[in-house]
Amino acid sequence: MAGSNQEYFQSALYQIPERDPVIPGGTPQWSDAPGVSYKDRAVPNVTQPVGFRPTDEQLFVRNAYGETLPNADFLKQHFFHEGRLTEAQALYILQQATSLLTQEPNLVNVESPVTSESALGPSHKWACELNDPSMWGYPWTIL
């Protein structure tokens, strides 16, 4: 068995130099043909990624209490255009989010006895109703 694998791999290695490298579309990857450019974008209507990391003045704003908070509108647009942050900026945002979320209670107090109806009842029914196609105007006959 080991011999057959070795023969198979040896055969494959011999065939590599004879093959022209191609991408899934069938165009050779290293084509010298006119009109093939490796500097232009593959999809020209997609904008270039943002090439800068924002300054702290661009990224953060102060609220009415004097706290430094991320500028949500700027951050959304920056990430939409594939922008990046510095490590210090990302860590600061994560630390702020962690401190905010740790202040929130993360347990729901439910009185005894707990049954499946009391635990799942209203929220489960609501989720099932959202998945009902007739609620959105679709007849059951198309399903």
C-alpha positions as CSV (number, residue, x, y, z in Angstrom):
1,M,0.0,0.0,0.0
2,A,2.8,2.4,0.8
3,G,4.4,1.7,-2.6
4,S,1.2,2.6,-4.4
5,N,0.9,5.9,-2.6
6,Q,4.4,6.8,-3.4
7,E,3.9,5.9,-7.1
8,Y,0.8,8.1,-7.1
9,F,2.5,11.1,-5.6
10,Q,5.5,10.7,-7.8
11,S,3.2,10.6,-10.9
12,A,1.4,13.7,-9.7
13,L,4.7,15.5,-9.1
14,Y,5.8,14.8,-12.7
15,Q,2.6,16.2,-14.1
16,I,2.8,19.6,-12.2
17,P,5.3,21.3,-14.6
18,E,3.3,20.2,-17.6
19,R,0.1,21.9,-16.4
20,D,-0.8,25.6,-16.8
21,P,-1.9,27.1,-13.5
22,V,-5.6,28.1,-13.8
23,I,-8.2,29.7,-11.6
24,P,-11.8,28.4,-11.4
25,G,-12.8,30.6,-14.4
26,G,-10.3,28.9,-16.6
27,T,-8.0,32.0,-17.1
28,P,-4.3,31.2,-16.5
29,Q,-3.2,32.9,-13.2
30,W,0.0,34.3,-14.8
31,S,-1.3,35.3,-18.2
32,D,0.7,37.7,-20.4
33,A,-2.3,38.3,-22.6
34,P,-3.3,41.9,-23.3
35,G,-6.1,43.2,-21.1
36,V,-5.2,41.1,-18.1
37,S,-4.3,43.3,-15.2
38,Y,-3.3,42.2,-11.7
39,K,-3.4,45.7,-10.3
40,D,-7.0,46.6,-11.1
41,R,-9.8,45.4,-8.8
42,A,-11.5,42.2,-9.9
43,V,-14.9,43.8,-9.2
44,P,-14.5,47.5,-10.2
45,N,-17.7,48.7,-8.6
46,V,-16.5,47.6,-5.1
47,T,-14.8,50.5,-3.4
48,Q,-11.2,50.2,-2.1
49,P,-10.8,49.4,1.5
50,V,-10.0,52.3,3.8
51,G,-6.2,52.7,4.0
52,F,-5.9,54.5,7.3
53,R,-6.5,53.9,11.0
54,P,-8.5,56.7,12.6
55,T,-7.2,59.0,15.2
56,D,-8.6,59.0,18.7
57,E,-10.3,62.4,17.9
58,Q,-12.1,60.8,14.9
59,L,-13.1,57.6,16.7
60,F,-14.2,58.9,20.1
61,V,-16.6,61.6,21.3
62,R,-17.4,62.9,24.7
63,N,-21.0,62.6,26.0
64,A,-22.8,65.0,28.3
65,Y,-21.2,63.4,31.4
66,G,-17.7,63.8,30.0
67,E,-17.2,60.1,29.3
68,T,-15.3,59.1,26.2
69,L,-17.5,56.9,24.0
70,P,-17.0,55.5,20.5
71,N,-18.5,57.5,17.7
72,A,-21.0,54.9,16.4
73,D,-21.7,56.6,13.1
74,F,-18.1,57.0,12.2
75,L,-17.3,53.4,13.4
76,K,-20.1,51.9,11.3
77,Q,-18.9,53.7,8.2
78,H,-15.3,52.9,8.9
79,F,-16.1,49.1,9.3
80,F,-18.4,49.2,6.3
81,H,-15.4,50.3,4.2
82,E,-13.3,47.5,5.7
83,G,-11.4,50.0,7.9
84,R,-9.2,48.9,10.8
85,L,-8.5,50.2,14.3
86,T,-5.3,50.3,16.3
87,E,-4.9,47.6,18.9
88,A,-5.2,50.2,21.7
89,Q,-8.5,51.6,20.3
90,A,-10.0,48.1,19.9
91,L,-9.0,47.1,23.4
92,Y,-10.5,50.3,24.9
93,I,-13.8,49.6,23.2
94,L,-13.8,46.0,24.4
95,Q,-13.0,47.1,27.9
96,Q,-15.8,49.7,27.9
97,A,-18.3,47.1,26.6
98,T,-17.1,44.5,29.2
99,S,-17.6,47.0,32.0
100,L,-21.0,48.0,30.8
101,L,-22.2,44.5,30.3
102,T,-21.0,43.3,33.7
103,Q,-23.1,45.9,35.4
104,E,-26.3,44.5,33.8
105,P,-28.0,41.6,35.6
106,N,-27.7,38.4,33.6
107,L,-30.2,36.2,35.5
108,V,-33.9,36.1,35.2
109,N,-35.7,35.5,38.5
110,V,-38.6,33.1,38.0
111,E,-40.9,32.1,40.8
112,S,-41.6,28.4,41.5
113,P,-43.0,26.1,40.1
114,V,-41.3,26.3,36.8
115,T,-43.1,24.4,34.0
116,S,-42.4,24.3,30.3
117,E,-45.4,26.6,29.8
118,S,-44.1,29.2,32.2
119,A,-40.6,29.1,30.9
120,L,-41.3,28.9,27.2
121,G,-44.9,29.9,26.9
122,P,-45.0,33.6,25.7
123,S,-41.7,33.8,24.0
124,H,-42.0,30.4,22.3
125,K,-45.5,31.2,21.1
126,W,-44.2,34.5,19.8
127,A,-41.3,32.8,17.9
128,C,-43.7,30.3,16.4
129,E,-46.0,33.1,15.3
130,L,-43.2,34.9,13.6
131,N,-42.4,31.7,11.6
132,D,-46.0,31.4,10.4
133,P,-46.0,32.3,6.7
134,S,-49.7,33.2,6.8
135,M,-48.9,36.0,9.3
136,W,-46.8,37.6,6.6
137,G,-49.5,37.2,3.9
138,Y,-48.3,34.0,2.3
139,P,-50.9,31.3,1.7
140,W,-50.2,27.9,3.1
141,T,-50.8,26.4,-0.3
142,I,-47.4,27.6,-1.6
143,L,-45.5,25.8,1.0
